[in-house]
Amino acid sequence: MAVREYGSVQHITILGATGSIGVSTLDVIARHPDRYAIHGLTAHSRVEELAAQCERFLPKVAVVGSANAAQRLQALLAARGVRTQVEYGAEALCAVASAPECDTVMAAIVGAAGLPPTLAAARAGKKILLANKEALVMSGQLFIDAIASSGATLLPIDSEHNAIFQCLPRPYQRSPAQHGIAKILLTASGGPFLTRAVDTLAAVTPEEAVAHPNWVMGRKISVDSATMMNKGLEVIEAHWLFGASANQIDVLIHPQSVIHSMVSYVDGSVLAQLGNPDMRTPIAHALAYPERIASGVSQIDLAAVAQLCFERPDFDRFPCLKLAYDALTAGGTAPAILNAANEVAVQSFLNREIGFRMIDQLIARVMDTLPHREATTIDDVLDQDRSARELAYSYIQP
Ligand SMILES: NC(=O)c1ccc[n+]([C@@H]2O[C@H](COP(=O)([O-])OP(=O)(O)OC[C@H]3O[C@@H](n4cnc5c(N)ncnc54)[C@H](OP(=O)(O)O)[C@@H]3O)[C@@H](O)[C@H]2O)c1
């Protein structure tokens, strides 16, 4: 990617602009109109929210999920006198992520739907701010190869991976041993069910599962936090981002969510990144990297926090975390199968079709039944994603 002159304006596409990360990204961008302009904004179906964003940020292009949504958005924009070009569908998402006028892509679509446009941005050599961990979990080496061959830049937005990135030496060569790194320590809040009696978990409701104690997030990632599948996906994400093997990545429960993650070095040093739990910090860090800009997040008051606690995760309480380690160790398309089964299970739980404890059972059953294979092309990955979804649905609605 060409080096930008200091002070020049970065043109940004936000994939998933109406979501939790998308809205936080626009909040940071609005604080720095001299630095950032919007090329594209995308949503799936929330057209009113997208129309309001278009009116405020005047993107060149807006993309939605269907012809019907595009028609509604057109009408809303015409009524407001906004001349944003409206597109819809998967190809339009890839086009807005790889357009020559766009420098930087915030990848913040939730789930596997984010893979094709994020990969398109990687192939087009963009600066990618990666929130959509599912894309990297599914495509792994293929995504990393696309970044390397196009010269794209990949910056992590997940608060844990952004913290690790901040604690690593520069330049980092994706090899922990080469830099004297003993372990990556991924912190986890433990979610809303850290202390709830395990034998009552089968009865928890979607409302209880999405009520995260520290973070305000979208519904899917909130359920993933309650099962700790989110941490499992993050273990796989850390593997690909930092070149660390499964046994070099430890998960540590830290209920205060003040330390966002740590890197432990062979000399006994542990470097940590701390801050208030607000995604605008990693978003501002990645947007401005290697500079620093204000994010709107207040400085942390450590005296008020007073205590930092840690404990090891319990795989009996959080079997999804173990399933993710197993998928990483199995390799090939196993993480894509895990991810697809999880997406189906979480949606079904949110729709009240299955109970909370069925989530891990369903994923385990799909992983045991569907053999994984080498992932040599993206079509292999998407094919296994489809098969895993079909199998998972067949167990829910036989
Ligand atoms: N929220 C956080 O604090 C956080 C932290 C770290 C990482 N992440 C990751 O960031 C990603 C986004 O999370 P979020 O919490 O912001 O999710 P969210 O609030 O549910 O927002 C998801 C966004 O993706 C769009 N979308 C949904 N389905 C789509 C589809 N099939 N095709 C195209 N677009 C689609 C949504 O559009 P509509 O609004 O129109 O439905 C929305 O803009 C996830 O991968 C998550 O794991 C989130």
The ligand as an ORCA input file, in Angstrom:
! r2SCAN-3c Opt
* xyz 0 1
  N     -19.493     -5.031     19.181
  C     -18.285     -5.153     19.670
  O     -17.964     -4.552     20.699
  C     -17.263     -6.013     18.983
  C     -16.007     -6.169     19.562
  C     -15.050     -6.916     18.898
  C     -15.343     -7.531     17.689
  N     -16.593     -7.389     17.162
  C     -16.886     -8.068     15.892
  O     -17.326     -7.084     14.957
  C     -18.308     -7.631     14.082
  C     -19.559     -6.773     14.175
  O     -20.085     -6.879     15.491
  P     -21.237     -5.903     16.014
  O     -21.365     -6.194     17.456
  O     -20.957     -4.495     15.541
  O     -22.494     -6.514     15.222
  P     -23.957     -5.853     15.008
  O     -24.167     -4.749     15.964
  O     -24.906     -6.987     14.985
  O     -23.827     -5.204     13.527
  C     -23.642     -6.031     12.400
  C     -23.557     -5.202     11.137
  O     -23.463     -6.107     10.017
  C     -24.598     -5.907      9.146
  N     -25.026     -7.218      8.664
  C     -25.681     -8.180      9.365
  N     -25.884     -9.262      8.577
  C     -25.395     -8.971      7.363
  C     -25.323     -9.667      6.118
  N     -25.832    -10.906      5.970
  N     -24.751     -9.062      5.066
  C     -24.234     -7.801      5.180
  N     -24.258     -7.088      6.339
  C     -24.823     -7.659      7.417
  C     -25.663     -5.248     10.010
  O     -26.594     -4.534      9.200
  P     -28.098     -4.223      9.777
  O     -27.882     -3.220     10.886
  O     -28.828     -3.630      8.633
  O     -28.647     -5.515     10.271
  C     -24.785     -4.334     10.875
  O     -24.410     -3.192     10.154
  C     -18.519     -9.084     14.547
  O     -17.720     -9.934     13.771
  C     -18.013     -9.085     15.982
  O     -17.509    -10.349     16.385
  C     -17.541     -6.649     17.782
*
